[in-house]
Amino acid sequence: MTAEEWVRRFAAEVGAQPPSDEELDQILKLAAIAAHGSERTAAPVACWIGGQTGRSAGSLREIAKGISPAADD
């Protein structure tokens, strides 16, 4: 099963919409910034926290870049 298939299935099981391609790209960039700016475990936790805020993934990514200014896009 691919990651895309797994995410779609998980979203269906929890009654949510899976992310669009653009949203997925932003989420993965957020995770990369968190993982490279700290320990790898910061990535899923940052995504979980961000998901509770209602902010866009792009907005969360910009905030994460402010915490880790050396982060690449």
MOPAC internal coordinates of N, CA, C and O (Angstrom, degrees):
PM7 1SCF
backbone

  N    0.0000 0     0.00 0     0.00 0    0    0    0
  C    1.4411 1     0.00 0     0.00 0    1    0    0
  C    1.5325 1   108.05 1     0.00 0    2    1    0
  O    1.2310 1   120.59 1   -47.59 1    3    2    1
  N    1.3125 1   116.48 1   132.41 1    3    2    1
  C    1.4585 1   120.40 1   178.86 1    5    3    2
  C    1.5310 1   110.02 1   -77.89 1    6    5    3
  O    1.2310 1   120.88 1   -14.50 1    7    6    5
  N    1.3184 1   115.92 1   165.50 1    7    6    5
  C    1.4678 1   120.31 1   176.71 1    9    7    6
  C    1.5254 1   110.17 1   -61.35 1   10    9    7
  O    1.2310 1   120.11 1   139.65 1   11   10    9
  N    1.3146 1   117.40 1   -40.35 1   11   10    9
  C    1.4684 1   121.00 1   179.66 1   13   11   10
  C    1.5280 1   111.20 1   -62.26 1   14   13   11
  O    1.2310 1   120.72 1   136.89 1   15   14   13
  N    1.3219 1   116.24 1   -43.11 1   15   14   13
  C    1.4659 1   120.29 1   178.46 1   17   15   14
  C    1.5303 1   110.63 1   -64.26 1   18   17   15
  O    1.2310 1   120.81 1   137.39 1   19   18   17
  N    1.3326 1   116.07 1   -42.61 1   19   18   17
  C    1.4520 1   120.29 1  -179.32 1   21   19   18
  C    1.5196 1   110.60 1   -62.74 1   22   21   19
  O    1.2310 1   120.56 1   134.44 1   23   22   21
  N    1.3326 1   116.54 1   -45.56 1   23   22   21
  C    1.4659 1   120.98 1  -179.45 1   25   23   22
  C    1.5227 1   110.35 1   -62.18 1   26   25   23
  O    1.2310 1   119.93 1   136.58 1   27   26   25
  N    1.3232 1   117.73 1   -43.42 1   27   26   25
  C    1.4698 1   120.59 1   178.05 1   29   27   26
  C    1.5190 1   111.37 1   -60.61 1   30   29   27
  O    1.2310 1   121.01 1   136.77 1   31   30   29
  N    1.3185 1   115.67 1   -43.23 1   31   30   29
  C    1.4593 1   119.94 1  -179.75 1   33   31   30
  C    1.5215 1   112.12 1   -66.54 1   34   33   31
  O    1.2310 1   121.13 1   137.86 1   35   34   33
  N    1.3263 1   115.45 1   -42.14 1   35   34   33
  C    1.4628 1   120.56 1   178.00 1   37   35   34
  C    1.5228 1   110.05 1   -62.15 1   38   37   35
  O    1.2310 1   120.47 1   134.37 1   39   38   37
  N    1.3246 1   116.70 1   -45.63 1   39   38   37
  C    1.4692 1   120.92 1   178.99 1   41   39   38
  C    1.5278 1   110.54 1   -58.92 1   42   41   39
  O    1.2310 1   120.51 1   136.19 1   43   42   41
  N    1.3185 1   116.63 1   -43.81 1   43   42   41
  C    1.4650 1   120.35 1   179.52 1   45   43   42
  C    1.5297 1   111.08 1   -62.69 1   46   45   43
  O    1.2310 1   120.45 1   138.84 1   47   46   45
  N    1.3227 1   116.74 1   -41.16 1   47   46   45
  C    1.4652 1   121.29 1  -178.73 1   49   47   46
  C    1.5222 1   112.53 1   -65.66 1   50   49   47
  O    1.2310 1   120.42 1   145.68 1   51   50   49
  N    1.3372 1   116.81 1   -34.32 1   51   50   49
  C    1.4651 1   119.42 1  -177.98 1   53   51   50
  C    1.5279 1   112.48 1   -95.88 1   54   53   51
  O    1.2310 1   120.60 1  -178.82 1   55   54   53
  N    1.3352 1   116.46 1     1.18 1   55   54   53
  C    1.4576 1   120.71 1   177.46 1   57   55   54
  C    1.5103 1   114.64 1    76.16 1   58   57   55
  O    1.2310 1   120.39 1  -145.61 1   59   58   57
  N    1.3190 1   116.86 1    34.39 1   59   58   57
  C    1.4630 1   121.91 1  -179.63 1   61   59   58
  C    1.5212 1   109.97 1  -123.99 1   62   61   59
  O    1.2310 1   121.03 1   -16.38 1   63   62   61
  N    1.3072 1   115.63 1   163.62 1   63   62   61
  C    1.4551 1   121.18 1   174.88 1   65   63   62
  C    1.5238 1   108.88 1   -86.04 1   66   65   63
  O    1.2310 1   119.58 1   -42.15 1   67   66   65
  N    1.3182 1   118.41 1   137.85 1   67   66   65
  C    1.4629 1   118.99 1   174.92 1   69   67   66
  C    1.5279 1   109.06 1   -70.50 1   70   69   67
  O    1.2310 1   119.95 1   -22.29 1   71   70   69
  N    1.3178 1   117.69 1   157.71 1   71   70   69
  C    1.4602 1   119.55 1   179.93 1   73   71   70
  C    1.5297 1   111.33 1   -67.34 1   74   73   71
  O    1.2310 1   121.55 1   -30.82 1   75   74   73
  N    1.3243 1   114.65 1   149.18 1   75   74   73
  C    1.4677 1   119.63 1   173.03 1   77   75   74
  C    1.5261 1   107.65 1   -69.85 1   78   77   75
  O    1.2310 1   120.44 1    -9.61 1   79   78   77
  N    1.3137 1   116.75 1   170.39 1   79   78   77
  C    1.4725 1   120.01 1   178.26 1   81   79   78
  C    1.5234 1   110.79 1   -58.54 1   82   81   79
  O    1.2310 1   120.07 1   138.18 1   83   82   81
  N    1.3346 1   117.47 1   -41.82 1   83   82   81
  C    1.4698 1   121.45 1   179.19 1   85   83   82
  C    1.5241 1   110.72 1   -65.48 1   86   85   83
  O    1.2310 1   120.29 1   135.81 1   87   86   85
  N    1.3309 1   117.04 1   -44.19 1   87   86   85
  C    1.4631 1   120.45 1   178.55 1   89   87   86
  C    1.5237 1   111.19 1   -62.88 1   90   89   87
  O    1.2310 1   120.71 1   138.18 1   91   90   89
  N    1.3216 1   116.25 1   -41.82 1   91   90   89
  C    1.4600 1   120.32 1   178.84 1   93   91   90
  C    1.5244 1   110.64 1   -61.20 1   94   93   91
  O    1.2310 1   120.42 1   136.93 1   95   94   93
  N    1.3235 1   116.81 1   -43.07 1   95   94   93
  C    1.4642 1   121.30 1   177.69 1   97   95   94
  C    1.5281 1   110.35 1   -58.87 1   98   97   95
  O    1.2310 1   120.03 1   134.71 1   99   98   97
  N    1.3269 1   117.55 1   -45.29 1   99   98   97
  C    1.4619 1   121.58 1  -179.96 1  101   99   98
  C    1.5292 1   111.58 1   -65.95 1  102  101   99
  O    1.2310 1   120.47 1   140.18 1  103  102  101
  N    1.3284 1   116.71 1   -39.82 1  103  102  101
  C    1.4670 1   120.94 1   178.56 1  105  103  102
  C    1.5228 1   110.26 1   -62.62 1  106  105  103
  O    1.2310 1   120.65 1   134.80 1  107  106  105
  N    1.3281 1   116.36 1   -45.20 1  107  106  105
  C    1.4635 1   119.88 1  -179.74 1  109  107  106
  C    1.5177 1   111.38 1   -65.45 1  110  109  107
  O    1.2310 1   120.23 1   144.44 1  111  110  109
  N    1.3245 1   117.16 1   -35.56 1  111  110  109
  C    1.4684 1   120.15 1   176.20 1  113  111  110
  C    1.5252 1   110.53 1   -66.83 1  114  113  111
  O    1.2310 1   120.30 1   138.68 1  115  114  113
  N    1.3381 1   117.03 1   -41.32 1  115  114  113
  C    1.4684 1   120.53 1   176.12 1  117  115  114
  C    1.5260 1   109.78 1   -59.15 1  118  117  115
  O    1.2310 1   120.55 1   132.85 1  119  118  117
  N    1.3122 1   116.55 1   -47.15 1  119  118  117
  C    1.4671 1   120.76 1  -179.64 1  121  119  118
  C    1.5294 1   111.06 1   -60.58 1  122  121  119
  O    1.2310 1   120.37 1   139.80 1  123  122  121
  N    1.3220 1   116.90 1   -40.20 1  123  122  121
  C    1.4665 1   120.60 1   179.75 1  125  123  122
  C    1.5253 1   111.14 1   -64.76 1  126  125  123
  O    1.2310 1   120.53 1   137.61 1  127  126  125
  N    1.3257 1   116.59 1   -42.39 1  127  126  125
  C    1.4628 1   120.02 1   179.19 1  129  127  126
  C    1.5231 1   110.08 1   -62.10 1  130  129  127
  O    1.2310 1   120.47 1   133.95 1  131  130  129
  N    1.3306 1   116.72 1   -46.05 1  131  130  129
  C    1.4629 1   120.68 1   179.84 1  133  131  130
  C    1.5239 1   111.33 1   -62.91 1  134  133  131
  O    1.2310 1   120.38 1   136.56 1  135  134  133
  N    1.3213 1   116.87 1   -43.44 1  135  134  133
  C    1.4602 1   121.03 1  -177.58 1  137  135  134
  C    1.5228 1   112.11 1   -67.72 1  138  137  135
  O    1.2310 1   120.42 1   143.07 1  139  138  137
  N    1.3327 1   116.80 1   -36.93 1  139  138  137
  C    1.4618 1   119.59 1  -178.58 1  141  139  138
  C    1.5259 1   112.56 1   -84.91 1  142  141  139
  O    1.2310 1   120.28 1   159.20 1  143  142  141
  N    1.3386 1   117.07 1   -20.80 1  143  142  141
  C    1.4490 1   120.36 1   179.94 1  145  143  142
  C    1.5151 1   113.03 1   -87.51 1  146  145  143
  O    1.2310 1   120.56 1   170.46 1  147  146  145
  N    1.3146 1   116.53 1    -9.54 1  147  146  145
  C    1.4581 1   122.14 1  -177.14 1  149  147  146
  C    1.5221 1   107.54 1  -151.53 1  150  149  147
  O    1.2310 1   121.22 1    40.17 1  151  150  149
  N    1.3097 1   115.27 1  -139.83 1  151  150  149
  C    1.4589 1   120.39 1   174.15 1  153  151  150
  C    1.5240 1   108.52 1   -91.53 1  154  153  151
  O    1.2310 1   120.17 1   -22.37 1  155  154  153
  N    1.3170 1   117.29 1   157.63 1  155  154  153
  C    1.4688 1   121.74 1  -178.03 1  157  155  154
  C    1.5181 1   112.39 1   -56.32 1  158  157  155
  O    1.2310 1   120.11 1   147.80 1  159  158  157
  N    1.3181 1   117.40 1   -32.20 1  159  158  157
  C    1.4595 1   119.82 1  -177.97 1  161  159  158
  C    1.5287 1   112.39 1   -65.54 1  162  161  159
  O    1.2310 1   119.93 1   163.78 1  163  162  161
  N    1.3236 1   117.73 1   -16.22 1  163  162  161
  C    1.4647 1   120.37 1   178.12 1  165  163  162
  C    1.5274 1   111.04 1   -67.34 1  166  165  163
  O    1.2310 1   119.68 1   154.45 1  167  166  165
  N    1.3169 1   118.21 1   -25.55 1  167  166  165
  C    1.4717 1   121.41 1  -176.45 1  169  167  166
  C    1.5236 1   113.27 1   -62.54 1  170  169  167
  O    1.2310 1   119.02 1   123.37 1  171  170  169
  N    1.3322 1   119.48 1   -56.63 1  171  170  169
  C    1.4649 1   117.45 1  -179.53 1  173  171  170
  C    1.5241 1   112.72 1   -67.10 1  174  173  171
  O    1.2310 1   120.56 1   147.73 1  175  174  173
  N    1.3284 1   116.54 1   -32.27 1  175  174  173
  C    1.4603 1   119.11 1  -179.76 1  177  175  174
  C    1.5231 1   110.16 1   -68.97 1  178  177  175
  O    1.2310 1   119.98 1   138.36 1  179  178  177
  N    1.3211 1   117.65 1   -41.64 1  179  178  177
  C    1.4669 1   121.03 1   177.29 1  181  179  178
  C    1.5272 1   110.46 1   -61.33 1  182  181  179
  O    1.2310 1   120.09 1   138.61 1  183  182  181
  N    1.3142 1   117.44 1   -41.39 1  183  182  181
  C    1.4682 1   120.58 1   178.47 1  185  183  182
  C    1.5237 1   110.67 1   -65.76 1  186  185  183
  O    1.2310 1   119.97 1   140.30 1  187  186  185
  N    1.3032 1   117.66 1   -39.70 1  187  186  185
  C    1.4630 1   121.34 1   178.57 1  189  187  186
  C    1.5254 1   110.35 1   -64.43 1  190  189  187
  O    1.2310 1   120.37 1   133.11 1  191  190  189
  N    1.3293 1   116.89 1   -46.89 1  191  190  189
  C    1.4629 1   120.62 1   178.28 1  193  191  190
  C    1.5207 1   110.08 1   -61.27 1  194  193  191
  O    1.2310 1   120.77 1   133.14 1  195  194  193
  N    1.3236 1   116.14 1   -46.86 1  195  194  193
  C    1.4580 1   120.41 1  -179.78 1  197  195  194
  C    1.5098 1   112.51 1   -59.30 1  198  197  195
  O    1.2310 1   120.44 1   142.94 1  199  198  197
  N    1.3208 1   116.76 1   -37.06 1  199  198  197
  C    1.4548 1   121.22 1   179.55 1  201  199  198
  C    1.5208 1   113.17 1   -64.28 1  202  201  199
  O    1.2310 1   120.48 1   156.16 1  203  202  201
  N    1.3063 1   116.69 1   -23.84 1  203  202  201
  C    1.4636 1   120.78 1   179.55 1  205  203  202
  C    1.5288 1   112.90 1   -82.17 1  206  205  203
  O    1.2310 1   120.36 1   165.58 1  207  206  205
  N    1.3223 1   116.92 1   -14.42 1  207  206  205
  C    1.4652 1   120.00 1  -173.22 1  209  207  206
  C    1.5226 1   114.19 1   -86.19 1  210  209  207
  O    1.2310 1   120.10 1   157.12 1  211  210  209
  N    1.3131 1   117.41 1   -22.88 1  211  210  209
  C    1.4607 1   120.25 1  -175.20 1  213  211  210
  C    1.5235 1   112.87 1    80.95 1  214  213  211
  O    1.2310 1   119.89 1  -178.86 1  215  214  213
  N    1.3224 1   117.82 1     1.14 1  215  214  213
  C    1.4696 1   121.15 1   178.00 1  217  215  214
  C    1.5243 1   109.91 1   -78.04 1  218  217  215
  O    1.2310 1   120.82 1   -21.81 1  219  218  217
  N    1.3147 1   116.04 1   158.19 1  219  218  217
  C    1.4586 1   120.38 1   177.05 1  221  219  218
  C    1.5290 1   109.15 1   -70.60 1  222  221  219
  O    1.2310 1   121.01 1   -24.34 1  223  222  221
  N    1.3135 1   115.66 1   155.66 1  223  222  221
  C    1.4664 1   120.12 1   178.45 1  225  223  222
  C    1.5243 1   110.51 1   -62.97 1  226  225  223
  O    1.2310 1   120.18 1   144.40 1  227  226  225
  N    1.3258 1   117.27 1   -35.60 1  227  226  225
  C    1.4638 1   120.64 1   177.75 1  229  227  226
  C    1.5220 1   111.61 1   -63.48 1  230  229  227
  O    1.2310 1   120.51 1   138.67 1  231  230  229
  N    1.3311 1   116.63 1   -41.33 1  231  230  229
  C    1.4598 1   121.14 1   178.06 1  233  231  230
  C    1.5239 1   110.66 1   -64.04 1  234  233  231
  O    1.2310 1   120.66 1   136.88 1  235  234  233
  N    1.3200 1   116.34 1   -43.12 1  235  234  233
  C    1.4639 1   120.68 1   178.21 1  237  235  234
  C    1.5196 1   111.11 1   -63.25 1  238  237  235
  O    1.2310 1   120.67 1   141.81 1  239  238  237
  N    1.3246 1   116.32 1   -38.19 1  239  238  237
  C    1.4651 1   120.76 1   178.65 1  241  239  238
  C    1.5230 1   110.30 1   -62.20 1  242  241  239
  O    1.2310 1   120.02 1   137.65 1  243  242  241
  N    1.3258 1   117.57 1   -42.35 1  243  242  241
  C    1.4631 1   120.98 1   179.32 1  245  243  242
  C    1.5308 1   110.74 1   -63.25 1  246  245  243
  O    1.2310 1   120.26 1   139.99 1  247  246  245
  N    1.3179 1   117.10 1   -40.01 1  247  246  245
  C    1.4649 1   120.80 1   177.37 1  249  247  246
  C    1.5262 1   109.65 1   -63.60 1  250  249  247
  O    1.2310 1   120.42 1   135.30 1  251  250  249
  N    1.3294 1   116.80 1   -44.70 1  251  250  249
  C    1.4662 1   121.13 1   179.58 1  253  251  250
  C    1.5237 1   111.05 1   -61.84 1  254  253  251
  O    1.2310 1   120.40 1   141.21 1  255  254  253
  N    1.3329 1   116.85 1   -38.79 1  255  254  253
  C    1.4668 1   120.18 1   177.75 1  257  255  254
  C    1.5201 1   110.66 1   -63.15 1  258  257  255
  O    1.2310 1   119.82 1   146.66 1  259  258  257
  N    1.3359 1   117.94 1   -33.34 1  259  258  257
  C    1.4515 1   121.33 1   177.78 1  261  259  258
  C    1.5140 1   112.19 1   -67.08 1  262  261  259
  O    1.2310 1   120.62 1   149.48 1  263  262  261
  N    1.3290 1   116.42 1   -30.52 1  263  262  261
  C    1.4685 1   121.13 1   178.02 1  265  263  262
  C    1.5284 1   109.99 1   -78.91 1  266  265  263
  O    1.2310 1   120.76 1   146.58 1  267  266  265
  N    1.3275 1   116.14 1   -33.42 1  267  266  265
  C    1.4601 1   122.85 1  -179.22 1  269  267  266
  C    1.5186 1   108.20 1  -121.14 1  270  269  267
  O    1.2310 1   119.49 1  -106.51 1  271  270  269
  N    1.3514 1   118.57 1    73.49 1  271  270  269
  C    1.4641 1   120.60 1  -172.16 1  273  271  270
  C    1.5195 1   115.00 1   -59.78 1  274  273  271
  O    1.2310 1   119.27 1   159.28 1  275  274  273
  N    1.3151 1   119.00 1   -20.72 1  275  274  273
  C    1.4569 1   120.97 1   179.61 1  277  275  274
  C    1.5223 1   111.91 1   -82.48 1  278  277  275
  O    1.2310 1   120.46 1  -179.68 1  279  278  277
  N    1.3300 1   116.72 1     0.32 1  279  278  277
  C    1.4691 1   120.79 1  -176.32 1  281  279  278
  C    1.5143 1   111.00 1   -66.88 1  282  281  279
  O    1.2310 1   121.49 1   -40.17 1  283  282  281
  N    1.3171 1   114.76 1   139.83 1  283  282  281
  C    1.4733 1   121.80 1   175.71 1  285  283  282
  C    1.4960 1   109.49 1   -90.47 1  286  285  283
  O    1.2310 1   120.32 1   -23.76 1  287  286  285
  N    1.3347 1   117.00 1   156.24 1  287  286  285
  C    1.4778 1   122.01 1   174.61 1  289  287  286
  C    1.4928 1   110.11 1   -79.67 1  290  289  287
  O    1.2310 1   120.10 1   180.00 1  291  290  289

